[in-house]
């Protein structure tokens, strides 16, 4: 199949992903067609198959890319310091990382149900890796006597849900800076585990 005049794979490929991300976040995976994505990018529908085998692969690729980026960035934070220091870093990291990617976060949570079983298992495993990092911090804090947590797994899920909620309401033009929001949330997380 001939490429559309002016089409370049290093430009069009990322544009396909960006368009799919926007459309999936706005309308939902099930409501978006490959034709809509092609229209958004400005290519013929058949040209999309040069960049992805199908819509499911595109969704999985977006979610996998988000999780890989999240895990790599979290790993780069390091594990040094006390459990309290590590928990504060995790809290601030989670808020700042996700605030820059609201569409990817929305899709990662809302479109899990749209993944085929084998894709779901992969994404779910990556999510567990991220949750386990926080649970490890909480367990280390319990072992050192710094934290009092009734159930570290439940506390992990509660903290992540609370931190991810910032994406639903925070606006950079609002009355608080992101750094102020991070400080407020860190104070709440610290009190939750004290």
Secondary structure by P-SEA (a helix, b strand, c coil): cccccccccccaaaaaaaaaaaaaaacccccccaaaaaaaacccccccccccccaaaaaaaaaaaaaaaaaaaaaaccccccaaaaaaaaaaaaaaaaaacaaaaaaaccccccccaaaaaaaaaaaaaaaaaaaaaaaaaaaacccccccaaaaaaaaaaaaacccccccccccccaaaaaaaaaaaaaaaac
